[in-house]
Amino acid sequence: MSITMLSSVSAKEASIEYQGVWTDYAAKEYVAGDGTKESPYLIKDASELALLAKNVNEKEEKDKYY
C-alpha cells in the first residue's frame, strides 16, 4: 500500500511568519501554581514552556516545582 499526500501550499507559504526569537513569545507568568512542591507550576501551552526555558537560562528557576 502506498500513501501520497499532495500539498496545495508551497514550503514558503507554510513557514511560520514571525520575527525575533522564541523568548519574545514567552508568557509573563504561569497560569497556575506557585512553584512549590504542594502547588507546582502548571505549564499549559508553548508560551509557558518558553517562559520556563527563559527563566532557566536566566537562572531564575532554582528550587521550583512543575
Z-matrix of the N, CA and C atoms (Angstrom, degrees):
N
C 1 1.438
C 2 1.518 1 108.13
N 3 1.300 2 116.68 1 140.22
C 4 1.457 3 122.32 2 179.74
C 5 1.518 4 109.16 3 -128.45
N 6 1.315 5 115.88 4 135.95
C 7 1.468 6 120.64 5 177.65
C 8 1.517 7 107.24 6 -120.25
N 9 1.303 8 115.72 7 129.16
C 10 1.453 9 121.48 8 178.16
C 11 1.515 10 108.38 9 -124.39
N 12 1.317 11 114.79 10 130.87
C 13 1.467 12 119.03 11 177.95
C 14 1.515 13 107.86 12 -113.56
N 15 1.287 14 115.71 13 129.39
C 16 1.452 15 121.08 14 177.56
C 17 1.516 16 108.38 15 -109.72
N 18 1.291 17 116.16 16 136.33
C 19 1.460 18 120.91 17 -179.03
C 20 1.516 19 109.28 18 -106.80
N 21 1.314 20 115.26 19 142.40
C 22 1.454 21 119.05 20 178.66
C 23 1.526 22 111.57 21 -96.43
N 24 1.350 23 117.71 22 0.58
C 25 1.456 24 120.54 23 176.73
C 26 1.518 25 109.39 24 -113.85
N 27 1.300 26 114.86 25 146.16
C 28 1.459 27 119.10 26 179.49
C 29 1.529 28 109.59 27 -77.48
N 30 1.309 29 116.02 28 165.83
C 31 1.463 30 120.76 29 178.73
C 32 1.524 31 110.54 30 -61.24
N 33 1.311 32 117.07 31 -36.94
C 34 1.466 33 120.76 32 179.43
C 35 1.524 34 110.41 33 -65.11
N 36 1.313 35 118.15 34 -42.64
C 37 1.460 36 121.87 35 -179.95
C 38 1.525 37 111.44 36 -67.31
N 39 1.311 38 117.65 37 -29.92
C 40 1.456 39 121.70 38 -176.71
C 41 1.522 40 112.41 39 -83.89
N 42 1.314 41 118.28 40 -11.03
C 43 1.463 42 120.42 41 -177.69
C 44 1.524 43 110.89 42 -70.76
N 45 1.321 44 114.88 43 155.18
C 46 1.458 45 120.65 44 178.20
C 47 1.518 46 108.12 45 -72.03
N 48 1.307 47 115.68 46 133.48
C 49 1.452 48 119.88 47 -177.32
C 50 1.527 49 110.28 48 -107.96
N 51 1.308 50 116.25 49 89.84
C 52 1.451 51 120.87 50 174.08
C 53 1.516 52 108.79 51 -150.64
N 54 1.284 53 116.32 52 160.87
C 55 1.450 54 122.04 53 178.37
C 56 1.522 55 108.42 54 -117.09
N 57 1.291 56 117.49 55 154.70
C 58 1.447 57 121.17 56 177.43
C 59 1.507 58 112.06 57 101.87
N 60 1.319 59 115.35 58 -164.28
C 61 1.452 60 121.75 59 -179.51
C 62 1.516 61 109.45 60 -112.35
N 63 1.332 62 116.55 61 162.52
C 64 1.457 63 121.08 62 -174.68
C 65 1.516 64 112.48 63 -60.60
N 66 1.344 65 118.10 64 -30.09
C 67 1.466 66 119.45 65 -179.26
C 68 1.529 67 111.78 66 -67.84
N 69 1.324 68 117.01 67 -17.08
C 70 1.470 69 119.87 68 174.93
C 71 1.528 70 111.08 69 -65.29
N 72 1.320 71 116.85 70 -18.68
C 73 1.467 72 121.44 71 -176.36
C 74 1.522 73 112.25 72 -106.67
N 75 1.335 74 117.43 73 13.06
C 76 1.462 75 121.42 74 179.63
C 77 1.524 76 110.22 75 -70.46
N 78 1.322 77 116.01 76 143.42
C 79 1.463 78 121.83 77 175.62
C 80 1.528 79 108.61 78 -62.92
N 81 1.311 80 116.64 79 160.09
C 82 1.466 81 121.94 80 177.13
C 83 1.522 82 111.03 81 -79.53
N 84 1.339 83 116.44 82 -30.24
C 85 1.461 84 121.70 83 179.95
C 86 1.520 85 109.41 84 -157.63
N 87 1.317 86 116.01 85 165.13
C 88 1.463 87 120.50 86 176.38
C 89 1.519 88 109.01 87 -78.22
N 90 1.312 89 117.91 88 144.32
C 91 1.460 90 122.32 89 -176.72
C 92 1.530 91 111.77 90 -69.01
N 93 1.339 92 116.70 91 -35.34
C 94 1.461 93 119.11 92 -175.63
C 95 1.519 94 110.60 93 -140.05
N 96 1.328 95 115.58 94 151.13
C 97 1.448 96 122.57 95 177.13
C 98 1.511 97 112.11 96 91.65
N 99 1.337 98 114.10 97 162.84
C 100 1.461 99 118.92 98 177.43
C 101 1.524 100 112.91 99 -123.01
N 102 1.329 101 116.69 100 12.58
C 103 1.453 102 121.67 101 175.16
C 104 1.519 103 115.33 102 83.40
N 105 1.338 104 116.93 103 7.22
C 106 1.464 105 120.10 104 177.91
C 107 1.524 106 110.20 105 -92.45
N 108 1.331 107 115.50 106 169.39
C 109 1.461 108 119.83 107 178.02
C 110 1.526 109 110.27 108 -63.03
N 111 1.306 110 117.00 109 -37.35
C 112 1.464 111 122.08 110 -179.26
C 113 1.534 112 112.57 111 -75.42
N 114 1.315 113 116.73 112 -28.58
C 115 1.465 114 121.57 113 -178.32
C 116 1.533 115 109.69 114 -139.25
N 117 1.348 116 116.53 115 74.38
C 118 1.469 117 119.32 116 -177.63
C 119 1.528 118 112.06 117 -67.58
N 120 1.326 119 115.38 118 155.75
C 121 1.461 120 119.55 119 172.98
C 122 1.521 121 108.57 120 -62.67
N 123 1.316 122 116.84 121 139.63
C 124 1.460 123 121.90 122 175.25
C 125 1.524 124 107.60 123 -108.23
N 126 1.318 125 115.91 124 121.21
C 127 1.463 126 121.31 125 -179.95
C 128 1.511 127 107.44 126 -96.87
N 129 1.330 128 115.52 127 115.78
C 130 1.465 129 120.34 128 -173.08
C 131 1.524 130 114.25 129 -108.20
N 132 1.322 131 118.31 130 -16.62
C 133 1.464 132 118.46 131 -178.92
C 134 1.529 133 110.83 132 -152.20
N 135 1.302 134 115.22 133 178.18
C 136 1.467 135 121.23 134 -174.99
C 137 1.521 136 112.09 135 -64.03
N 138 1.323 137 118.26 136 -33.75
C 139 1.462 138 119.46 137 -179.25
C 140 1.528 139 111.22 138 -67.69
N 141 1.328 140 117.35 139 -33.69
C 142 1.462 141 120.12 140 176.75
C 143 1.530 142 110.97 141 -74.41
N 144 1.309 143 117.58 142 -33.08
C 145 1.464 144 120.97 143 174.12
C 146 1.527 145 109.49 144 -65.44
N 147 1.319 146 116.82 145 -39.41
C 148 1.466 147 120.93 146 176.10
C 149 1.529 148 110.41 147 -64.16
N 150 1.335 149 117.77 148 -36.86
C 151 1.463 150 121.73 149 176.66
C 152 1.520 151 110.34 150 -62.74
N 153 1.320 152 117.45 151 -44.09
C 154 1.457 153 121.37 152 177.39
C 155 1.529 154 110.35 153 -58.29
N 156 1.309 155 116.96 154 -49.88
C 157 1.468 156 121.29 155 -179.42
C 158 1.527 157 111.03 156 -61.03
N 159 1.313 158 116.52 157 -42.95
C 160 1.467 159 120.73 158 179.03
C 161 1.524 160 110.33 159 -61.79
N 162 1.325 161 117.23 160 -45.88
C 163 1.455 162 120.70 161 -179.08
C 164 1.525 163 112.29 162 -67.33
N 165 1.332 164 116.98 163 -36.74
C 166 1.467 165 120.13 164 176.32
C 167 1.523 166 109.24 165 -63.69
N 168 1.306 167 117.37 166 -44.40
C 169 1.465 168 120.85 167 179.45
C 170 1.522 169 111.67 168 -62.61
N 171 1.328 170 116.93 169 -31.43
C 172 1.465 171 121.61 170 179.56
C 173 1.527 172 111.51 171 -92.57
N 174 1.333 173 116.02 172 6.58
C 175 1.467 174 123.78 173 177.76
C 176 1.530 175 112.91 174 58.71
N 177 1.344 176 116.63 175 38.22
C 178 1.452 177 122.12 176 179.43
C 179 1.535 178 112.76 177 -104.19
N 180 1.317 179 118.20 178 5.67
C 181 1.464 180 121.16 179 -174.62
C 182 1.521 181 112.84 180 -112.20
N 183 1.307 182 118.51 181 27.76
C 184 1.456 183 121.47 182 -178.98
C 185 1.519 184 110.22 183 -71.05
N 186 1.337 185 115.64 184 134.65
C 187 1.470 186 122.21 185 176.69
C 188 1.532 187 113.83 186 60.18
N 189 1.308 188 118.24 187 36.73
C 190 1.476 189 122.56 188 177.32
C 191 1.512 190 109.16 189 -108.63
N 192 1.314 191 116.33 190 158.48
C 193 1.467 192 122.83 191 180.00
C 194 1.521 193 108.97 192 -119.27
N 195 1.358 194 114.69 193 144.23
C 196 1.476 195 121.48 194 -178.29
C 197 1.486 196 109.82 195 -130.81
